[in-house]
Amino acid sequence: MVAQSGGPTAVINNSVCGILHQWHQYSAAGNLYGALFGISGILKENLANLSVLNEKDVLRMRYSPGAALGSSRYKIKDEGDIRKLLEQFKKIKINHFFYIGGNDSMDSANTISQYAKSHGYDLTVNGVPKTIDNDLLHTDHCPGYGSAAKYIATTVLETGIDLKSIISKNRVLVLEVMGRNTGWLAAAAALAKKNDSDPPHLIYLPEVPFDKNSFIQDVDTVYKKFGIAYIVASEGLVDREGKYVCCETSQDSFGHRQLGGVGNLLKNYVQDALGIQARCNVLGTTQRSAMHLVSKTDVDEAYRVGIEAVRLAHQDASGLMTTLIREKQDYYCAVGNVKLSEVANGEKMFPLAWINHDGNYITNKYYEYASPLIRGTLTVPTKNGLPDYCCLKEIQENKQLRIL
């Protein structure tokens, strides 16, 4: 069985396809089932037999954004949940489970793996990395990040040209990007810069405590120098006490505070302190769903980590997450693995050594790291001038796929 978890990426379905294609390389493998909407789909017996998908449908899945199987942020509540999951696996005779997700998902996969082992049930559990946040430990980078980085950099490039090309009162732009605790996504904006005057001019990451007065001085300096100021800020900026600069009181199922609004806050700081009109753009979920602008490198690597998860299972290896290992010379990543217990709930922070002395931009080390991840393009099939994507509804309503 395979399940998707957490926020989708533009390439998450490629991991499903890698799993599906590799699964059928083994003649005695049996059926591969998909849990619709992650763990909750298993608990609610909302399942599909992916083995009956034809190759045309599988290829459409590879070219489509979102979670084709449906995703959720379901948190395993207690032993009762795990026991029920195991009962469902036994009922359908599942002996291999592949869980595609991020930090919290790897923790869930590890919990399931340990529980099955302690109760004598023959079940391999292996995780497949997925997150645009690029914060999973023990992998060079995460599938999904390269495409999100490419989208952010392209957006900065295009809106930066727009900002410079018109005389108006709005000469300051704040771009708010995702990134709860790490600055990998905000840093990606720097890939758009070709020379000193090009946007972005300032980048603020959660790894550096945010100071309002320093920020205002930074913007004033840039504006006086270039006549414009393009600012990129992570939604997860924190102050010197480690508190989010802007967040809501509500929490998700994993206890994470709901973030958002930092862009407007910074815009107001500029207008109030400097008397300069500013505007704010918030990318939101566009960062993870822009399949029309994916990195070919990212697509291929997402597919490969899915393949590797099945190879591990075929060797009866369990309790692992597949990883990407960068070669030292020309860019290439080999595929490896790490114990789920070493990844669960950890976070890979943006290196402080890659942030400049003033804490408002990044160094060339990041360019060297990230530039290869956004390479290549993918030609998405179109219909009537728009991308021809498949969607979850097609799988949900396909009676040939449903098993329970």
N, C-alpha and C positions, 0 to 999 in steps of 0.2 A: 504494500500500500504506500502511496505517496500523498503528502499533504503540503499545502502552502500556508504560510503564517506571516502575520504582521503586514506592514505596508508593502504593496507590490513594488516592483521595479519594472523598467521597460523591458528587461530581458529575463524576468523570472520564469516565464513559460519555456524558455530555451533549456532551463535545467530539467523541467518536466519532460521535455522531448528527448533530452540526452538520456534520462532514466528510462524512458519508454523504448527508445531505439536499442539501447544496450541490453535491456531486459530480454528482448526478443532474440538476442544473439545466442541465448542459452536455450537449447531445445526443451529441456525439462523444467523451465522456469515457472510455467503455469501462468495464471492471469495476473495482471497488474491492475489494482483497483485505485481509484482516486477518491479521497475524502473531500466532499464538497464543503467549503468553509472550514478547513483545518480540523483541529481537534474536536470542535463542536459537531462537525459532520460525522465523525466516528461515533461519538456518544449518541447522536440522534439517528444513526443508521442512514445518513444521507450520503450515499455512496454511488460510484459509477465504475463500470468495468471498462477501463481505458484500452484494454487489449483488442476490443472490437473496432476501435477507431481506424479508419482507412488513412493511408499516407497523405492524401490531400488535406484531410482535416488536421493531421499532425503538423504539416507544413504551415497551414494557416495559423496554428497556435504559435509557431515559432516567430511569426511576423506580427504578433498581436501584443498590445500592452495589457496591463491589469493582470489579475490572477485568474487564469482560465478555469481553474478548479474552484475558485472562491477562496478567500482568506478570512482570517479573524484574529483577534488578539486575545484568544481564550487562555486564561491562566488556570492551570490545574489547581483545584482548590484544596484537595485533601486526598487521603488514601482511597476514599470511596470513588473518586474520579479515576484514579489510576486502575483500581480494581475493575471498574466498568470498562475501561479501555482494553484491558487484558481480556475480559470476557468477550468483547466484540472481536478482537483479533482471533481468539479461539473459535468463535462461532463461524467466522468466514475462512478459518484455517490460514491466517496470515502468519508468515514466518520471517518476513522482511519488511521493515518500515523505514521510509525515507522522509525526512522532515526538512523542508526548505524554509529557512528563516534567518533571523538575526540573533542577538544576544539572549533574549528571553526564550526564544525558540530552542536554542541549543541547551538551555537549562532544562526545558521540558523534555527534550529528547534524552538527555542524560538521566533524568528522573525515571522515565519509562524504561530505559535500558537497564538501570539498576534494579528496578522493581521486578521486571520480567526475569532477570537473572536470579534474584533472591527467591523467586517462587518457582524456579525450575522450568520456566516456559522457554522453548526454543525460539528465540526471536532476536534477529540482528536489528539494531537501530543505528542508523547513520545520518548525520546532519549534512545538509548542503548549504553553504553560505549564501546569504542574500541580504544586502542592505545598501541603500544609497549613502548612508552615513559613513561607510567605510571604517567602522569602529570595532570590527571583530579582531580579536587577538590571534596571533600565530598564522596569519595569512598576509601575503604582501599587500593585497587589496581585496576588496569584496566585489563579486559580480553585482552589477547594478550601479556601482559608483562611477565608472568610466562614462556611461551614457548620461548620468545626471550631471557630471562635471562638464561634459561637452555641451549639454543644453544650457547650463548656467553661463558658461563662457560665451556661447553664441548669443545669448540674450544680452549680455553685457556689451558685446561687440556691436550688436545692432542698435540697442537703445543708447549706447554711447555715441554712435554716429548721429543718431537723431538729436541727442542733447546738444551736440556741437554745431548742428547744421541749421539751427533756427534762432533768430534773435527774439527772445521773450523774457519775461520777468522770472520765469522758472528756470534757473540755471544750476540748481542743486537737485540731485536725484539720490534717493536712498533706496537701495534694493534689499529687501528682507528675504533671506533664504533659510531653508531648513537646517537643522543641526542642534539637537537638544543639548548635548554636553561637549561635542567636539566640533572643530572648525573645518573639517575636510571639505564640506560643500562650499562654504564661504570662500575658502582659499582657491577653489576652482575658477573663480571670477578672474583671477590674475592671468589665466591662460589667454585672455582676450587682449592683453596689453602688448603692443608692439614697440612703443616708444614712451618716453617720460610723460608726455602730455596726454596720452591716451587713457581713457577710463579702463579699469577702476583706479581711482587715486588713493582711496583709503579702504582697508579691509579690517573688520573687527571680529575676532574669534573668541569663543568661550574660554579658551586656555589662558587668556590675558584678562585680568580684572578690568572692567570698564569704568572709566572715570569721566564724568560729564564735562568737567572743566577742560581736561586734556582733549576731549573730543571736539569741543567748540573751537579750541585753539587750532587743532589740526585742520578743521574745515575752513577756518578763516585764512590760514596760510595757503592752502590749496586754491581757494577761490581767488585770492589776490594774485596768485601766480599765473593761473590759467583762465580765469574768468568763468570757470565752471567747477563743479565738484561732484564727482560720482563716488558714492559711498556704498559699500556692501557690508551688511551686518548679519551675523547669525542670530536666529531667533532665540538661542540659548545664552545670550550674553549674561554674565553675572557681575556683581559688584565685588568690592574687596572683602566682603563678608561671605562670599560664595552664594548669595541670594540672586535669583533670577531678576534681571532688570525689569522684565515685563512678563507676567504669566497670569493665568486664571487660577481660581481656587479648586476647580474640579480636577479629577484624576481619572486616568484610564484604569483598566482591569489589573494592570501591573503596578499601579501606584504612581505612575508618572504624571506630573503636573501638565496641564494643557497649556502650550506655549502659543505665542502669536501677539503681534501688536508692537514689537520693538521698532519696526520701521517707521511707523507713525510717530512713535515717541521721539525718535531721533530727528525726524522731520520737524517736529514742534520745537525741539531744542534749538535747531538751526534758525528757525523763523523768529523765535522769541529772543534769542541772545544776539543774533547778527542782523536781524531785520531783512533777511534775504528769503524770498519765496522759494519753497522747496516742494517737491512731490515725492510720493512713495509708491513703489511697485512691490507687490507681494506675489511671489511665484507660486506658493502653495503646492498642490499635488501635481502641477505641471512638471515639476522637477523629476518626478518618478514615472511619468506616463507618456513622455514624448517619444514614442516609437519611431516617428518620422525622422528623428535626428539621433538615433542610437549610434554608438561606436561599434564598428564591426569587431574590433578586438574584444569588446565586452560581450557581444553576442556569442562569439566563439568560446570564450572562457566560461560563460554561464552554462553552455552546452557540455563542455568538457568536465566540469565538476559534477554534473549529473551522471555522466558516464562512469566516472571514477567511483561514485557512491555505490553503483551496482556492482562494479568489479570487486569492491571490498566485501559486499554482502555475499557474492558468489564464492569468496574465499573464507566465508564464515567469520569475517572480521566485524566487530561490533563496537559501539560506544565511541565512534570516531566522527570527526567532521573533515570533509575534504578541504584542501587548502591550495593556494597558488604560491609557487616558489619562484622568484625571479632569478633568471640567469644573470651572470655578472657582465657579460659583453652585450652583443646586440640583443634588443628586447625580445624576450621569450619567457613564458612562465611554465615551469613543469608543474605537475599536479602531485600533491602529497596529502598527508592527513595528520591530525592531531587529536588527542583525547578530548571528548566533549567536556569532561570535567575541567579541562584547562581553559576552555573558551567560555563556559556558562557564566553569564552575568558580568563578564569582564568588559572593559572598554579600552580600545587603542586610541589614545589621545593624539592630537596633531603635535608633532615634535616642537618643543619650544625653540630648539636650535634652528628651525625653519621659519621663525618669526623675527622680524627686524627689531632693532634695539628699542624703537619707539612703541612697539606693540601695535602698529597700525598697518602693517603690510607683511608680505612673506618674502623669503629669500629665493635665490636661484635653485637651491636644493629641491624645492617643491616642483619647479618646472621640470627638472631632470626626472623626478619621480612620476609626475602625472602626465606629461606630454604623450608618452606612448599609449596611455590608457584610452585616449580619445580618438585614436587613429582609425581610419577606414569608415566607409559608409555602407549602408544596407538599402537596397532598392525594395521598397515595400510595395506589394501589388496594390493596384488601385481599381476602383470601379466608379464610374460617373464622376471622375475627377477627385475622389476622396480615397483614403486608404481603405482597403477591403479587409477589415479586421474580423476575427471570430470573437465571440463573447460567451460569457458564462451561461447565458440563457440557452444557447444552442446545446450545450452539454446537459443542462438541467432538463430540457424538454425532449432529449433524444431517448426514446423508450428502449432502444437497443442497448443503451449503456447502463440503465438503472438496474440495480441488482437486488435491492430490498424495498 
